[in-house]
């Protein structure tokens, strides 16, 4: 009953208005407001500030700066095996496995369309049919910058407007097509194992999604918003390099083509992961 009420609450509230109001609060620089917000959040989620470059939480100019804080260089070592795909973020595995004929498993018998997730273009989705996926949930206490799991050249981005449901396990188990319904940014890269998609999914009270090559992409800062962009200039991001960040928690979905990666067999739904940890073996295409 509690889970049903939580989902009903999300259905009834104005998701975007609530999220954007929280976003304004998170950007507030008034000392007594931002300090109370930061102090409450740190106590509530037991944030380890010893990992941060700036260890004093009240030194940050606003909550968003605190939430997307940089970590010390040695806080998240990157797996040194070049044949290993690394986790792009701190969090927990929501699901991972194979994409079955264009369907991605969500939770408890629910799945969603690969094509819809990537913005409705069948040609964009085609390289990932029968490929592999991993969904990583970032809880409020996690580090919220997203890094490259493998080196890649940016080929295309697609901003997809949508809902702002929570993306925690309760909602994933209770709302159909969750990740294909929420606001999201799709970033497509060329890598040594073929195409890779990184999908940054927005959620309830997520104040924004940013990427390093453009800044904030969700919610759009200008109208009309360009829904898709292809990159003629070469934007290369190396393995372990930051590619984006969430202003409040959400989800990253990784997509690869068929036989490109083999997920570690000990990873399953609920497994905790940290940025830089090996999560799969790479399978470069045979020459």
N, C-alpha and C positions, 0 to 999 in steps of 0.2 A: 504493500500500500504506500509506504514512504517513497519508493522509487517512482511509482505512478504519479504521485502528487508532485514530485520534483519535475517530471517531464511535463505535466499539465501546467505547472507554473511557467516553464519556459515557453510553452505554447501561447499562454495568455499575455505575458509581459511584452512590451515593445522592445524587442531584442536590440535593434540598432540604436534606438534612442538611449536605452540603458547603457549600452556599451560605449557610446560616444560621450555620455555624461561622465562615466567612470574615466574615460580617456582624458577629459578636461581636468578632472581632479588629479589624475596621475601626472599631468603636466604643470600643475600649480607649483609656483615657487615661493609662495608665502610661507615663511619659516614655520610658524606654529601649526599650519595645516599639513604641510608635507612631512614635518618631523613626527607628528602624531600618526600619520598614515604609515610611514616607514617603521616606526617603533612597534606599532601594533602588528604589522606584517611580519617583522623579524621574530617577534615573540611567538606569534601564531604558528609559523612554519619552521622555526628553529634554523634560520639561515646561517650557514658557516661563513662568516665574514673573513676568517683567516685566509681563505683562498683568494680573496679579492685583492686587486691592486690597491684600491682604497679601502682599508679595513673599517673605517669609521662610517657607519651607515648614515649618520646625520650630516656628513660632509657633502653628500650628493645634492645637486641643485634642485631636483624634484624626484618624485617616486619613480618615474620612468628611467631616469639615469641610474638610480639604485637597482631597479629590477633588471636592467640590461647591463649591469656592471661587468667590467673586464676582469678576468682572472689572471693570477700570476702566471708567468710563462711556463712554470713547471707543474702547475696544478692539474693539467690534463695531458699527460704524455701521449703522443700518437704512436700507435703500434708501428714498429720499424720494419715489419715484413712487407715488402712491396707487392706481394701477391694477396694481400689481405684488404678487404673492404672494411673501413672503420665506421663506427657509429657517428652520425653527424651531430649528435646532441646528447646531453644528459636526459634521462627519462626512463621509461619502461616500455617494453615491447607490448603493443596492444594486440597485434596479430602479425604474422609473417608466413610466407609460403609461396605457392605458385598461383599465378593468374590463370584461372580456368576458363578458357574460351571467352576472354574479355570480361570476366566477372571477378571481383576482388572480395574476399571474405571479410566481413565486418565483425560479427559476433553472434553467437547463438542462432545459427541458421540464417542470418541476414547477410546479404551481399549487395554490391552495387556495381554499376556499369563503369568500366575503365574509360570508355569514350566520354561519358558524361563528366567524370572526374576531370578529364583533361580539356574540358570546354566544349564538347559536342562535335569535334572534328574527327571523323573516322580515320582519316589519313594520319593525323597526329598520334592516334592510339595504336595504329597497326603494328609498329615495331615492338610493342609490348604485349601483344596477344600471346597467351601461353608463356609469358615471361615470369618474373619473380617480383614480389612486393614485400615491403616491411613498413609497418605503421608504428611510429614511436610517439608515445604520449609524454608531453612535458608537463609535470605537475607544477603548482605555484612555487614550490621550494627549489626547483631545479634552476641551473644556469640556463639562460634563455637566448644565448646566441647560437646560431646554427652554422656548422662548418661543413666543408666538402668531405664526403666519405671516400672520394677518389678524385684525382686531377681531371679537369674537364674544360672544354671550350664551350662557352655559352652560345647557344644557337637561337633560342626563341624563349620569350616569356609571354604568358597569357594570364591576365587578371580576370577572374570569374566572379561576378557579384553573386551573392546568395544570402542564406540565413546565417544566424549566429547562435546556433545551439551550442550548449556545453559539449565538450568532446571527451568527457570522462567515461569510465566503463559503464556506469549506469545508463547514460544516454546512448552509448554505442549499442547496448543490448536492447534498448527500447524504442529507438527511432530508425525507421527505414531509410536507407540511402544517405546516412548522416553526412559522410565526408564528401559526397557528391552534391549535397544541398548547401553546405556552408560556403561562405565567402572564402576565396583561396587565390593563391598565386602559384602558377605552374611555371617552373624553370626547366628548360630542356637543354641538356649538355651532350656533347660528343666526348666519349671517353675511350680508353684503351680496350674496353670490353663491349663497345658499341654504345647505343643511346642510353641515357639515364634521365629520368624525370625526378625532380625534387618538388614536391607539392607542399607548400606551407599553408596550412588550413587555419582560418580564423575561427573564433569561438566566442561564446558569451563573455562579455566585458573585456575582450581583447581590444586594446586601444589602438593597435596598429601593427602592420607587418612592414619591415624595411629590408632592403637588399643593398649590398655594398656598392653596386654599380649605378644605383638610381636613387636611393633614399626610400622614403615611404611610398608604398604602392597600395596599401589598403589600411583604412579607407582612402579613396582617391582624394588628393588635395586639390585637384582642378577638375572642372567639367568642360567639355565632355571627356571621359576617360578613354584612352586608347586600350582596347581590350586585348590586342595582341601586338607583339613587336618582334621582328626578326633582326638579327644583328649581323651587319656586314663587317664591322670592325671586329677584330679578334679580342674577346675578353676571356682570358684564361685564369682560372682559379686552381691553385694546387691543393693537393690532399692535405687536409687539416686546416686550410685557410678559411677564415670567416666568410660566409656568403650572405647571411641575413640574420634577423633577430625578431623576436616577438615582444611586444609590449603587453605583458601578461600571457599566461600559459596557453598552449595549444598543442598542435600535432604536426609532425613531418611524415610524409609518405614518400618512400623511395620506390622507384620502378625501374626494372631492367628487362632486357630482351631475354628470349629463351636461351637457356644454358649459359648465361653470362656470369652468374654467381651461384654458389652453393652456400646456403645459410648454415651457420653452426648448428649442429644437431641438439645441443643442450639449451638452445634458446627457444622459448615458448611464450605464450601469452602471459604477461605478468613479470617476465624476467627483467630485472633492472639492467640498464646499460649506462655507460658514461662516454662522454665525448672522447674519441680516439681509440676506444676499445675495439678489437677485431670482432666483426659480427658475421663475416662471410669470406669464403675463398673465391678469388677472381678466376675466371676462365677466359683468358684472351682468345679471340678467334684464331683458328688454325690457318696458317698461310698455305 
